[in-house]
Amino acid sequence: MVELAHTASADLDHWIEQHAPASPVLAAALEAYESAVADARQHEVCAITLRLLQEIGGDEATLIAALWFELARRDPPQWEARQAEVGEDIRRLVAGQLAAQQVWALHAERPGGQVAEGLRRLLLAIIRDIRVVFILLARQLACMRLAAQDPDDGERRALAQLTRDIHAPLANRLGIWQLKWELEDLAFRYLQPDTYKRIARLLDERRVDREQFITQSLTMLKEALAKAGIQADLAGRPKHIYSIWKKMQRKSLEFSDLYDIRAVRILVDSVADCYAALGVVHTLWPNLPGEFDDYIARPKGNDYRSLHTAVIGPQGKTLEVQIRTHEMHQINELGVAAHWRYKEGGGNGDADFEAKIAWMRKLLESRENEGELAADLQTELLEDRVYLLTPKGEVQDLPRGATVLDFAYQIHTEVGHRCRGAKVNGRIVPLSFQPRSGDRIEILTAKQSEPRRDWLSPHHAYLHTSRAKEKVRAWFRRSAHDANLAAGRILFERELKKLALPDPDLAKLPAQFNFKTQDELLVALALGEVTAGQISRSLQEPVEPAEVTQSGFAMTARPMRLDGDALSIDGVGNLLTSLARCCQPLPGDEVAGFITRSRGVSVHRRDCVSLGRLAARYPERLIDVSWGRSAAQSYEVDIEVRGYDRKGLQRDVTTVISHVGTHIIASSSRVFSRTGEVEMRFTLQVSGFDQLSSLLGKIETLPNVVQAHRLHGG
């Protein structure tokens, strides 16, 4: 190992001499590296790392980032000060290596088993560039090669445990065989030295006989293939100690029972030559029944392609033969065919995780397009899941968009029911907070299980996953029927009040939602199976006029013009239409039109007081109007917010309005000094009932807000 390290160091010096003069970026990286690394051991680690990166096709940016990382982890302030010297590409690669340090620290806290699987997933979630994986694996293998020099057996075993749990499986799943087999063997050597030495001794005892057997077999094969006119490259296939031990364990075999210790590989130019070579092999030696696999005609799910057969070769000894094209071999060795299911007894991997691995594998395969593909890696890799940590360092994955309350229900149903707050990385956050991969979450619980009904409200966005929502619904279903009915009625009445709709006749509503009775509908509303907004949009009966005084407030007044298809006018062609400012109708309101002298058709709510007066004087100018297909545009509406005054209240309200995508046209407010109450009114542009209902619901969740509702017009 020492000799290998010195060789790598010499190679590094030679590479530096060749490239540094022509690359100012490399020269700066070397200067930073030398300022951070003083000990010879670490220099050897870096030298081996860079040599391995070159062997697996790492580009110059990958090697440079490996150098800068030494400064970044040893002197963070200096790295922060010098980041401007490198481009975004290098910064991203260094950031990925720094993020991986979090995973190593978590593994040190809780090594082994299911925790390791979660940490591998977390690692894939937090990195932003596939080349980071190259660096991590190469550096770990460099450390493992030099670990034999470490006098501290505890440190060596900890390094081997990390390699076995994280790096070797990751290299296996990504199919980077050039690193995978050595990582596995070295980890096995340090963790189970007696077993490793026993198998190594058995291999060594038979090494001369085995090499003579392989040489004889290759000679016979070469002659037979040449006679058949098949151009081929032949070699003995190495069998690694860890894989031998795994097979002995998996099949309960003794070392003497393993026939594939003796194995050869045949590489040819075409698929046709593969089958022709197979025919030559089976003609030359009898094959063992049941020991033939055609992974060319039927590739493995991970795209592994090859022909596998076992025969009784020279001297009556069994021999394993693999046949593939040069292209298949290159792909299999470099990572496209990461047959981790095959090696790890798979079938248990989930589709989402496999999709991430497939995307990474695609980058490995297409190195010439790596820069183009890497630009899409962040969104492709992270679009569906987030990987979160419990206080004990266990990893939980949830769909992207999940909240800390979803996380509580993921841990355990009872934890979710008792949840009253959460801390993310030590900071208290609201239950609707959406954490990012790598965040550590602590759930704050009460003694009693008591979910809140507003957790099911889409306006509040407390829950994202259907699994968590169903758990809350199930809790309320177990509650008394009368309590659910009363809660549903309160929610419905509150929604009607917010949207300024009087209490309607509910007789026809249940059938629209596939319920038999009004009570069933209201219970479903209480359980979150139907939303109040859905019910209010379904109301079609005309409503009675209502009048609200708006004295003391200054509001702008102007009609809103509509696109031609936003409204359907009965019996007439396309006319200029505008929404009446007096009542501000929204899609879903019952409306009527009044033909004006200069502004075409003015559209009013049917309960508009102004429309009633106009209809009494000019009934012939009243026409039927209904909402058209393209009604989803912007409409003006007045809302009122009431509460108790505090510092920053109006700022918080306007922030909520901005976040839901509405636009403030006008606003005014007044404070009643005797009671400390405040009233705020806003004229907004909204897209319809859905957006308005969601906005009012969010405003009502703000501290000190008592009520937020739509104002009647007219």
TORDRENRO-216142 format. One record per residue (C-alpha): x, y, z. Coordinates in Angstrom, 2 decimals. Layout:
N
<<X,Y,Z>> ...
***
This chain:
714
<<0.00,0.00,0.00>> <<2.82,2.41,0.83>> <<4.47,1.74,-2.50>> <<1.14,2.30,-4.25>> <<0.70,5.60,-2.41>> <<4.14,6.81,-3.43>> <<3.42,5.83,-7.03>> <<0.17,7.80,-6.94>> <<1.98,10.78,-5.43>> <<4.54,10.69,-8.24>> <<1.72,10.48,-10.79>> <<0.05,13.48,-9.15>> <<3.26,15.52,-9.34>> <<3.64,14.57,-13.01>> <<0.03,15.53,-13.75>> <<0.50,18.86,-11.98>> <<3.64,19.61,-14.00>> <<1.70,18.99,-17.21>> <<-1.49,20.90,-16.43>> <<-0.85,23.62,-13.85>> <<1.07,26.04,-16.11>> <<-1.81,26.08,-18.61>> <<-4.59,26.37,-16.04>> <<-4.72,29.33,-13.63>> <<-7.74,27.71,-11.92>> <<-5.73,24.57,-11.23>> <<-2.77,26.62,-10.03>> <<-5.05,28.44,-7.56>> <<-6.50,25.13,-6.37>> <<-3.04,23.70,-5.79>> <<-1.97,26.78,-3.83>> <<-5.10,26.48,-1.65>> <<-4.52,22.75,-1.21>> <<-0.92,23.20,-0.15>> <<-1.92,25.88,2.37>> <<-4.43,23.49,3.95>> <<-2.65,20.12,3.85>> <<0.65,19.67,5.63>> <<0.87,15.98,6.62>> <<2.29,13.43,4.20>> <<-0.50,10.90,4.85>> <<-3.19,13.27,3.65>> <<-1.10,14.14,0.60>> <<-0.97,10.44,-0.28>> <<-4.77,10.21,0.13>> <<-5.26,13.13,-2.24>> <<-2.77,11.69,-4.74>> <<-4.57,8.33,-4.88>> <<-7.94,10.10,-5.09>> <<-6.90,12.12,-8.13>> <<-5.38,9.06,-9.79>> <<-8.64,7.10,-9.31>> <<-10.68,10.02,-10.61>> <<-8.60,10.01,-13.78>> <<-9.11,6.26,-14.17>> <<-12.92,6.52,-14.01>> <<-13.07,9.48,-16.38>> <<-13.30,12.46,-14.06>> <<-12.86,15.80,-15.84>> <<-10.52,18.60,-14.80>> <<-13.24,20.37,-12.77>> <<-13.74,17.19,-10.72>> <<-10.04,16.97,-9.87>> <<-9.81,20.68,-9.06>> <<-12.87,20.47,-6.78>> <<-11.23,17.59,-4.90>> <<-8.27,19.90,-4.18>> <<-10.38,22.89,-3.09>> <<-12.36,20.65,-0.74>> <<-9.32,20.18,1.47>> <<-9.29,23.92,2.17>> <<-13.09,24.11,2.50>> <<-13.29,21.46,5.22>> <<-10.17,22.52,7.14>> <<-10.56,26.31,7.00>> <<-14.22,27.27,6.24>> <<-13.68,31.04,6.69>> <<-10.80,30.98,4.20>> <<-12.92,29.01,1.73>> <<-15.76,31.52,2.10>> <<-13.31,34.33,1.39>> <<-11.89,32.66,-1.71>> <<-15.04,31.27,-3.36>> <<-15.06,34.14,-5.83>> <<-11.86,32.72,-7.36>> <<-13.68,29.64,-8.67>> <<-16.67,29.25,-10.94>> <<-20.14,28.03,-10.04>> <<-19.25,24.56,-11.32>> <<-16.41,24.12,-8.80>> <<-18.42,25.68,-5.96>> <<-21.25,23.20,-6.56>> <<-18.83,20.26,-6.46>> <<-17.24,21.47,-3.23>> <<-20.66,22.10,-1.67>> <<-21.64,18.51,-2.48>> <<-18.57,17.16,-0.70>> <<-19.26,19.35,2.34>> <<-22.88,18.19,2.43>> <<-21.71,14.58,2.40>> <<-19.81,15.26,5.63>> <<-23.21,15.56,7.34>> <<-24.01,12.02,6.27>> <<-20.69,10.69,7.59>> <<-21.37,12.39,10.93>> <<-24.85,10.87,11.13>> <<-23.44,7.43,10.37>> <<-20.94,7.83,13.20>> <<-23.88,8.44,15.54>> <<-25.94,5.42,14.40>> <<-24.00,2.98,12.17>> <<-25.50,-0.05,10.43>> <<-28.61,-1.65,8.95>> <<-31.70,0.29,7.96>> <<-30.09,3.55,9.07>> <<-27.39,3.03,6.42>> <<-29.99,2.53,3.69>> <<-31.68,5.78,4.69>> <<-28.35,7.61,4.72>> <<-27.55,6.39,1.20>> <<-30.87,7.83,0.06>> <<-30.19,11.06,1.91>> <<-26.78,11.32,0.25>> <<-28.31,10.99,-3.21>> <<-30.90,13.62,-2.30>> <<-28.53,16.34,-1.07>> <<-25.87,16.19,-3.77>> <<-26.38,18.45,-6.77>> <<-23.89,17.00,-9.26>> <<-23.17,13.38,-10.21>> <<-19.42,14.05,-10.21>> <<-19.55,14.47,-6.43>> <<-20.20,10.73,-6.22>> <<-16.98,10.08,-8.15>> <<-14.99,12.17,-5.68>> <<-16.58,10.64,-2.58>> <<-15.96,7.07,-3.73>> <<-12.42,7.75,-4.93>> <<-11.43,9.49,-1.69>> <<-12.91,6.70,0.42>> <<-11.04,4.05,-1.54>> <<-7.82,6.06,-1.13>> <<-8.36,6.16,2.64>> <<-9.10,2.44,2.70>> <<-5.93,1.59,0.79>> <<-3.86,3.46,3.37>> <<-5.82,2.29,6.43>> <<-3.53,-0.69,6.90>> <<-0.89,1.81,8.12>> <<-3.25,3.11,10.82>> <<-2.18,1.89,14.27>> <<-5.64,2.56,15.73>> <<-7.78,-0.50,15.04>> <<-10.91,1.36,16.20>> <<-10.49,4.12,13.62>> <<-9.76,1.57,10.91>> <<-12.91,-0.40,11.75>> <<-15.03,2.78,11.83>> <<-13.72,3.69,8.37>> <<-14.44,0.15,7.13>> <<-17.95,0.24,8.62>> <<-18.71,3.49,6.81>> <<-17.35,2.00,3.59>> <<-19.42,-1.16,3.96>> <<-22.63,0.70,4.84>> <<-22.46,3.67,2.46>> <<-19.72,3.72,-0.17>> <<-19.58,0.11,-1.36>> <<-23.38,-0.23,-1.79>> <<-23.49,3.16,-3.52>> <<-20.74,2.14,-5.94>> <<-22.58,-1.15,-6.47>> <<-25.92,0.52,-7.18>> <<-24.31,2.95,-9.57>> <<-22.40,0.12,-11.20>> <<-18.96,1.67,-10.73>> <<-17.32,-1.75,-10.59>> <<-13.80,-0.39,-10.85>> <<-14.19,0.95,-7.32>> <<-16.91,-1.27,-5.92>> <<-15.05,-4.57,-5.66>> <<-12.01,-3.06,-3.93>> <<-14.13,-1.09,-1.46>> <<-15.97,-4.30,-0.53>> <<-12.82,-6.38,-0.19>> <<-10.97,-3.84,1.96>> <<-13.99,-3.27,4.24>> <<-14.31,-7.05,4.64>> <<-10.58,-7.32,5.37>> <<-10.73,-4.79,8.23>> <<-14.09,-5.83,9.71>> <<-13.66,-9.62,9.56>> <<-9.89,-10.14,9.33>> <<-9.93,-13.83,10.32>> <<-12.54,-14.81,7.72>> <<-10.81,-12.68,5.09>> <<-7.45,-14.33,5.76>> <<-8.97,-17.81,5.68>> <<-10.53,-17.31,2.24>> <<-7.41,-15.54,0.98>> <<-5.31,-18.48,2.16>> <<-7.61,-20.97,0.41>> <<-7.37,-18.94,-2.79>> <<-3.60,-18.69,-2.51>> <<-3.17,-22.41,-1.83>> <<-4.88,-23.24,-5.11>> <<-3.67,-20.21,-7.02>> <<-0.99,-22.03,-9.04>> <<-3.32,-24.89,-9.98>> <<-6.10,-22.44,-10.77>> <<-3.88,-20.27,-12.95>> <<-2.62,-23.33,-14.82>> <<-6.22,-24.48,-15.34>> <<-7.30,-21.03,-16.59>> <<-4.29,-20.84,-18.93>> <<-5.10,-24.27,-20.38>> <<-8.78,-23.33,-20.79>> <<-7.96,-20.03,-22.50>> <<-5.57,-21.75,-24.91>> <<-8.21,-24.32,-25.91>> <<-10.88,-21.60,-26.27>> <<-8.65,-19.34,-28.34>> <<-7.87,-22.14,-30.79>> <<-11.52,-23.19,-31.07>> <<-12.74,-19.62,-31.63>> <<-10.02,-18.93,-34.21>> <<-10.98,-22.10,-36.07>> <<-14.60,-20.86,-36.13>> <<-13.44,-17.48,-37.49>> <<-14.43,-15.52,-34.37>> <<-12.20,-12.62,-33.31>> <<-12.20,-12.47,-29.51>> <<-10.32,-11.19,-26.49>> <<-10.07,-13.69,-23.64>> <<-9.10,-13.31,-20.00>> <<-9.53,-14.99,-16.67>> <<-12.25,-13.29,-14.65>> <<-11.11,-12.22,-11.18>> <<-13.17,-13.45,-8.25>> <<-13.04,-11.18,-5.24>> <<-12.83,-12.39,-1.66>> <<-15.93,-10.57,-0.43>> <<-18.09,-11.90,-3.28>> <<-16.80,-15.43,-2.59>> <<-17.77,-15.11,1.08>> <<-21.20,-13.69,0.18>> <<-21.90,-16.61,-2.12>> <<-20.79,-19.12,0.49>> <<-23.18,-17.49,2.97>> <<-26.07,-17.15,0.53>> <<-25.95,-20.73,-0.77>> <<-24.55,-22.39,2.38>> <<-21.61,-23.77,0.40>> <<-18.08,-24.69,1.36>> <<-15.21,-23.12,-0.54>> <<-14.52,-26.42,-2.33>> <<-18.10,-26.43,-3.69>> <<-17.77,-23.13,-5.55>> <<-17.34,-23.92,-9.25>> <<-17.13,-20.29,-10.44>> <<-13.83,-19.68,-8.65>> <<-12.52,-20.79,-12.05>> <<-13.97,-18.37,-14.58>> <<-13.14,-16.80,-17.95>> <<-14.59,-13.94,-19.97>> <<-14.88,-13.75,-23.75>> <<-15.23,-10.33,-25.42>> <<-16.33,-10.19,-29.08>> <<-17.34,-7.51,-31.57>> <<-21.05,-8.20,-32.13>> <<-24.11,-9.84,-30.63>> <<-24.02,-12.47,-33.39>> <<-20.47,-13.33,-32.34>> <<-21.69,-13.77,-28.73>> <<-24.02,-16.58,-29.73>> <<-21.48,-18.03,-32.12>> <<-18.91,-18.11,-29.31>> <<-21.48,-19.75,-27.04>> <<-21.90,-22.51,-29.60>> <<-18.13,-22.99,-29.71>> <<-17.96,-23.24,-25.90>> <<-20.78,-25.81,-25.71>> <<-19.23,-27.79,-28.55>> <<-15.87,-27.79,-26.84>> <<-17.14,-28.75,-23.35>> <<-20.46,-30.12,-22.05>> <<-22.55,-27.53,-20.26>> <<-24.07,-27.98,-16.80>> <<-27.90,-28.24,-16.94>> <<-29.69,-25.25,-15.43>> <<-26.54,-23.12,-15.40>> <<-27.18,-21.01,-18.54>> <<-28.55,-17.45,-18.49>> <<-29.20,-15.30,-21.57>> <<-29.09,-11.70,-20.38>> <<-28.77,-10.44,-23.95>> <<-32.15,-11.66,-25.18>> <<-33.66,-10.89,-21.78>> <<-31.60,-8.14,-20.15>> <<-31.91,-7.62,-16.43>> <<-34.12,-4.74,-15.31>> <<-30.95,-2.71,-14.80>> <<-29.81,-3.23,-18.44>> <<-27.09,-5.76,-17.57>> <<-26.33,-7.78,-20.74>> <<-24.16,-10.88,-21.07>> <<-24.30,-14.63,-21.66>> <<-23.50,-16.80,-18.63>> <<-22.84,-20.51,-18.84>> <<-21.08,-23.16,-16.78>> <<-19.30,-26.13,-18.35>> <<-17.22,-29.14,-17.40>> <<-13.85,-27.98,-18.67>> <<-10.38,-29.53,-18.83>> <<-9.53,-32.12,-16.18>> <<-13.23,-32.56,-15.49>> <<-13.36,-29.33,-13.47>> <<-16.24,-26.86,-13.68>> <<-15.66,-23.54,-15.40>> <<-17.83,-20.44,-15.60>> <<-17.81,-18.58,-18.93>> <<-19.19,-15.08,-19.56>> <<-19.61,-13.88,-23.14>> <<-20.38,-10.30,-24.15>> <<-19.44,-7.63,-26.65>> <<-16.76,-5.05,-25.92>> <<-19.49,-2.40,-25.72>> <<-21.52,-4.43,-23.22>> <<-18.44,-4.98,-21.12>> <<-17.58,-1.30,-21.04>> <<-21.12,-0.35,-20.06>> <<-21.34,-3.07,-17.42>> <<-18.04,-2.07,-15.87>> <<-18.56,1.69,-15.96>> <<-21.95,1.85,-14.42>> <<-24.90,1.67,-16.75>> <<-25.68,-1.92,-15.71>> <<-25.67,-1.44,-11.95>> <<-27.18,-4.81,-11.13>> <<-27.64,-4.09,-7.46>> <<-30.94,-6.00,-7.37>> <<-29.14,-9.09,-8.63>> <<-26.24,-8.82,-6.21>> <<-28.17,-7.67,-3.16>> <<-31.03,-10.17,-3.46>> <<-33.24,-7.25,-4.53>> <<-36.84,-6.96,-5.48>> <<-37.43,-4.68,-2.52>> <<-36.31,-1.37,-4.03>> <<-38.99,1.25,-4.67>> <<-39.62,2.74,-8.08>> <<-38.82,6.31,-7.04>> <<-35.36,5.39,-5.79>> <<-34.66,3.30,-8.88>> <<-35.59,6.28,-11.05>> <<-32.98,8.42,-9.31>> <<-30.33,5.74,-9.80>> <<-31.32,5.38,-13.47>> <<-30.86,9.11,-13.99>> <<-27.42,9.03,-12.37>> <<-26.52,6.03,-14.47>> <<-27.52,7.97,-17.57>> <<-25.02,10.67,-16.66>> <<-22.32,8.07,-16.12>> <<-22.98,6.57,-19.53>> <<-22.97,9.88,-21.40>> <<-19.80,11.55,-20.21>> <<-19.50,13.57,-23.37>> <<-22.87,15.16,-22.57>> <<-22.22,15.45,-18.86>> <<-22.26,19.22,-18.75>> <<-25.59,19.41,-20.57>> <<-27.20,16.69,-18.52>> <<-25.85,17.93,-15.20>> <<-27.80,21.15,-15.64>> <<-31.00,19.11,-15.26>> <<-29.77,16.92,-12.42>> <<-30.99,19.06,-9.56>> <<-34.63,19.08,-10.66>> <<-34.66,15.50,-11.95>> <<-33.04,14.10,-8.84>> <<-35.03,16.02,-6.28>> <<-38.42,16.51,-7.84>> <<-40.38,13.88,-5.91>> <<-38.99,13.16,-2.43>> <<-37.42,14.89,0.55>> <<-35.21,13.03,3.05>> <<-35.60,14.19,6.63>> <<-33.91,13.26,9.89>> <<-35.37,12.38,13.27>> <<-33.54,13.68,16.39>> <<-31.84,10.24,16.56>> <<-30.51,10.55,13.00>> <<-32.96,8.12,11.36>> <<-33.98,9.05,7.82>> <<-37.60,9.39,6.73>> <<-38.56,10.14,3.13>> <<-41.77,11.91,2.16>> <<-43.20,13.40,-1.05>> <<-41.89,16.83,-1.99>> <<-44.19,19.46,-0.49>> <<-44.77,17.49,2.73>> <<-45.03,19.51,5.94>> <<-43.65,18.91,9.41>> <<-47.13,17.67,10.38>> <<-46.92,15.08,7.58>> <<-43.56,14.09,9.07>> <<-45.19,13.60,12.49>> <<-47.76,11.22,11.01>> <<-45.00,9.43,9.08>> <<-43.23,8.69,12.38>> <<-46.38,7.31,14.02>> <<-50.10,7.98,13.90>> <<-50.19,8.82,17.59>> <<-47.29,11.27,17.22>> <<-49.30,13.06,14.55>> <<-52.48,13.15,16.66>> <<-50.55,14.60,19.61>> <<-48.47,17.05,17.56>> <<-48.65,20.64,18.76>> <<-45.50,22.09,17.24>> <<-42.19,21.29,15.58>> <<-38.55,22.34,15.52>> <<-36.49,22.23,12.33>> <<-32.75,22.32,12.99>> <<-33.53,23.63,16.47>> <<-35.83,26.43,15.30>> <<-39.57,26.42,16.03>> <<-41.64,26.46,12.83>> <<-45.39,26.41,12.02>> <<-47.00,23.04,11.30>> <<-47.41,24.02,7.64>> <<-43.62,24.46,7.23>> <<-42.17,22.42,4.34>> <<-38.70,21.13,5.32>> <<-35.87,20.40,2.86>> <<-33.73,17.28,2.51>> <<-31.23,16.99,5.34>> <<-33.31,18.95,7.87>> <<-33.48,17.45,11.38>> <<-37.02,17.61,12.77>> <<-38.20,17.35,16.37>> <<-41.96,16.99,16.93>> <<-43.42,18.70,20.02>> <<-46.34,16.70,21.42>> <<-49.11,17.06,23.98>> <<-50.24,14.34,26.37>> <<-53.63,13.87,24.72>> <<-54.50,12.91,21.14>> <<-56.44,15.82,19.72>> <<-56.11,16.58,15.99>> <<-57.65,19.84,14.79>> <<-60.26,19.97,12.06>> <<-58.49,22.79,10.26>> <<-55.61,20.37,9.59>> <<-57.87,19.02,6.82>> <<-58.50,22.46,5.32>> <<-56.75,22.94,1.96>> <<-56.56,26.67,2.67>> <<-54.30,26.20,5.68>> <<-52.03,23.64,3.94>> <<-51.16,21.81,7.14>> <<-51.12,18.40,5.42>> <<-49.84,17.42,2.00>> <<-49.89,13.60,1.98>> <<-53.15,11.69,1.55>> <<-51.90,9.14,4.08>> <<-51.74,11.74,6.86>> <<-55.09,13.26,5.88>> <<-56.78,9.87,6.04>> <<-55.38,9.31,9.55>> <<-56.92,12.59,10.71>> <<-60.24,11.73,9.06>> <<-60.21,8.31,10.72>> <<-59.74,9.96,14.12>> <<-62.74,12.21,13.59>> <<-64.85,9.35,12.22>> <<-64.41,7.68,15.59>> <<-65.76,10.85,17.22>> <<-69.49,11.23,17.87>> <<-71.64,11.67,14.76>> <<-73.38,14.69,16.27>> <<-70.05,16.44,16.86>> <<-69.03,15.93,13.24>> <<-72.41,17.16,12.03>> <<-72.21,20.30,14.17>> <<-68.63,20.96,13.05>> <<-69.62,20.57,9.40>> <<-72.48,23.00,9.79>> <<-70.17,25.56,11.44>> <<-67.61,25.23,8.65>> <<-70.29,25.65,5.99>> <<-71.88,28.68,7.60>> <<-68.46,30.24,8.10>> <<-67.67,29.79,4.39>> <<-70.97,31.35,3.31>> <<-70.33,34.29,5.60>> <<-66.79,34.77,4.29>> <<-68.05,34.83,0.70>> <<-71.10,36.99,1.54>> <<-73.64,34.32,0.54>> <<-76.83,34.08,2.64>> <<-77.91,30.70,4.00>> <<-79.28,28.78,0.98>> <<-81.57,25.81,0.60>> <<-79.37,22.70,0.86>> <<-81.99,20.29,-0.44>> <<-80.40,19.68,-3.86>> <<-76.75,19.75,-2.78>> <<-76.27,16.20,-1.38>> <<-77.01,14.51,-4.72>> <<-74.37,16.66,-6.46>> <<-71.74,15.14,-4.13>> <<-73.17,11.58,-4.16>> <<-74.67,11.80,-0.67>> <<-78.22,10.88,0.28>> <<-78.86,13.46,2.99>> <<-77.74,16.92,4.04>> <<-76.32,15.49,7.27>> <<-74.06,13.10,5.35>> <<-72.79,16.04,3.29>> <<-72.04,18.14,6.37>> <<-70.27,15.23,8.09>> <<-68.13,14.76,4.96>> <<-67.36,18.49,5.12>> <<-66.24,18.13,8.75>> <<-63.98,15.21,7.78>> <<-62.39,17.11,4.90>> <<-63.79,14.78,2.23>> <<-65.63,17.75,0.72>> <<-64.48,21.36,1.05>> <<-66.70,24.31,1.87>> <<-65.47,26.00,-1.31>> <<-66.76,23.10,-3.41>> <<-70.18,23.40,-1.80>> <<-70.38,27.18,-2.18>> <<-69.47,26.94,-5.88>> <<-72.32,24.48,-6.39>> <<-74.98,26.84,-5.12>> <<-77.08,28.06,-8.05>> <<-80.20,29.48,-6.42>> <<-80.63,33.27,-6.58>> <<-79.89,35.02,-3.32>> <<-81.74,37.83,-1.61>> <<-80.40,41.38,-1.76>> <<-78.28,42.61,1.08>> <<-76.79,45.99,1.80>> <<-73.66,46.99,3.66>> <<-72.58,50.53,4.40>> <<-68.97,51.39,3.59>> <<-68.79,54.86,5.11>> <<-65.47,56.09,6.36>> <<-63.41,54.32,3.68>> <<-61.94,55.63,0.44>> <<-62.14,53.08,-2.37>> <<-61.38,53.40,-6.07>> <<-64.28,52.60,-8.40>> <<-63.93,51.43,-11.97>> <<-65.58,48.67,-13.99>> <<-63.63,45.54,-14.96>> <<-63.79,44.71,-18.67>> <<-63.95,41.08,-19.74>> <<-62.76,39.02,-22.70>> <<-65.45,38.20,-25.23>> <<-65.74,34.55,-24.15>> <<-65.82,35.20,-20.42>> <<-69.63,35.61,-20.43>> <<-72.44,34.14,-22.49>> <<-75.20,36.68,-23.36>> <<-78.56,35.16,-24.18>> <<-79.91,35.94,-27.67>> <<-77.24,38.46,-28.63>> <<-73.87,38.37,-30.37>> <<-70.64,39.42,-28.76>> <<-71.00,42.69,-26.87>> <<-68.64,44.77,-24.79>> <<-69.06,43.59,-21.20>> <<-67.76,44.82,-17.88>> <<-68.23,43.83,-14.25>> <<-70.25,46.28,-12.25>> <<-68.18,47.92,-9.55>> <<-71.15,48.19,-7.20>> <<-71.44,44.44,-6.50>> <<-68.22,42.90,-7.99>> <<-69.57,39.56,-9.26>> <<-67.27,36.54,-9.38>> <<-67.53,33.32,-11.43>> <<-70.05,31.19,-9.54>> <<-72.28,34.14,-8.56>> <<-75.74,34.32,-10.12>> <<-75.48,37.27,-12.55>> <<-77.62,39.37,-14.87>> <<-76.78,41.99,-17.48>> <<-77.92,45.59,-17.92>> <<-77.44,47.33,-21.27>> <<-75.84,50.73,-20.66>> <<-75.74,53.66,-23.09>> <<-71.94,53.87,-23.39>> <<-70.26,50.81,-21.80>> <<-72.07,47.90,-23.41>> <<-73.43,45.33,-20.96>> <<-72.75,45.90,-17.27>> <<-72.77,42.57,-15.39>> <<-74.22,42.56,-11.85>> <<-74.92,39.98,-9.20>> <<-78.62,39.19,-9.19>> <<-78.88,40.34,-5.58>> <<-77.33,43.73,-6.38>> <<-79.41,46.61,-4.98>> <<-78.33,48.92,-7.80>> <<-79.45,46.37,-10.40>> <<-82.82,46.14,-8.67>> <<-83.32,49.89,-8.94>> <<-82.24,49.94,-12.60>> <<-84.48,46.99,-13.50>> <<-87.47,48.74,-11.95>> <<-86.91,51.82,-14.13>> <<-85.68,50.13,-17.36>> <<-86.92,46.51,-17.39>> <<-86.46,46.28,-21.17>> <<-82.69,46.74,-20.79>> <<-82.27,43.73,-18.47>> <<-80.83,40.62,-20.18>> <<-79.81,37.08,-19.13>> <<-76.08,36.49,-18.72>> <<-74.12,33.42,-17.61>> <<-70.45,32.71,-17.08>> <<-68.60,31.39,-20.15>> <<-65.75,28.90,-20.53>> <<-62.98,31.50,-20.33>> <<-64.22,33.11,-17.15>> <<-60.98,32.30,-15.36>> <<-59.33,35.72,-15.43>> <<-58.97,38.54,-12.90>> <<-61.96,40.06,-11.10>> <<-62.20,42.86,-8.59>> <<-63.61,42.17,-5.16>> <<-63.73,44.03,-1.84>> <<-62.84,42.21,1.38>> <<-62.87,43.27,4.99>> <<-60.48,42.07,7.70>> <<-61.34,42.65,11.35>> <<-59.24,41.99,14.42>> <<-57.27,43.49,17.26>> <<-54.50,45.88,16.38>> <<-50.86,44.92,16.82>> <<-47.55,45.95,15.32>> <<-47.09,44.50,11.84>> <<-50.67,43.22,11.41>> <<-51.35,45.07,8.15>> <<-47.94,44.00,6.82>> <<-48.75,40.35,7.58>> <<-52.13,40.59,5.85>> <<-50.67,42.16,2.72>> <<-47.91,39.51,2.69>> <<-50.52,36.73,2.65>> <<-52.40,38.51,-0.13>> <<-49.21,38.74,-2.16>> <<-48.23,35.09,-1.60>> <<-51.49,33.70,-3.00>> <<-50.97,35.66,-6.21>> <<-53.67,38.31,-5.83>> <<-53.13,41.99,-6.60>> <<-54.11,44.86,-4.29>> <<-55.83,47.69,-6.18>> <<-56.76,49.82,-3.18>> <<-56.69,49.57,0.60>> <<-57.70,51.50,3.68>> <<-57.87,50.88,7.41>> <<-59.01,52.43,10.65>> <<-58.31,51.69,14.31>> <<-60.86,52.07,17.11>> <<-58.71,53.38,19.96>> <<-61.22,52.60,22.72>> <<-61.48,48.90,21.93>> <<-58.16,48.37,20.17>> <<-60.00,46.88,17.20>> <<-58.91,47.44,13.61>> <<-60.82,47.18,10.33>> <<-58.99,46.88,7.03>> <<-60.57,46.87,3.60>> <<-58.91,45.88,0.37>> <<-59.95,45.96,-3.26>> <<-58.32,42.94,-4.88>> <<-58.04,41.20,-8.23>> <<-58.85,37.51,-7.83>> <<-59.41,34.66,-10.27>> <<-62.64,33.41,-8.69>> <<-64.19,31.73,-5.67>> <<-61.37,29.24,-5.21>> <<-58.68,31.85,-4.83>> <<-60.86,34.16,-2.75>> <<-61.88,31.38,-0.35>> <<-58.27,30.22,0.04>> <<-57.08,33.79,0.68>> <<-59.73,34.51,3.33>> <<-58.93,31.22,5.08>> <<-55.21,32.05,5.23>> <<-55.83,35.57,6.53>> <<-58.01,34.21,9.35>> <<-55.11,32.08,10.60>> <<-53.01,35.19,11.32>> <<-52.56,36.19,14.98>> <<-55.08,38.85,16.16>> <<-57.33,38.42,13.09>> <<-60.92,37.71,14.13>> <<-62.67,37.62,10.77>> <<-61.98,38.01,7.05>> <<-64.88,38.10,4.64>> <<-66.10,39.39,1.29>> <<-68.11,42.60,1.28>> <<-71.49,42.82,-0.39>> <<-71.85,45.41,-3.08>> <<-74.77,47.52,-4.19>> 
***
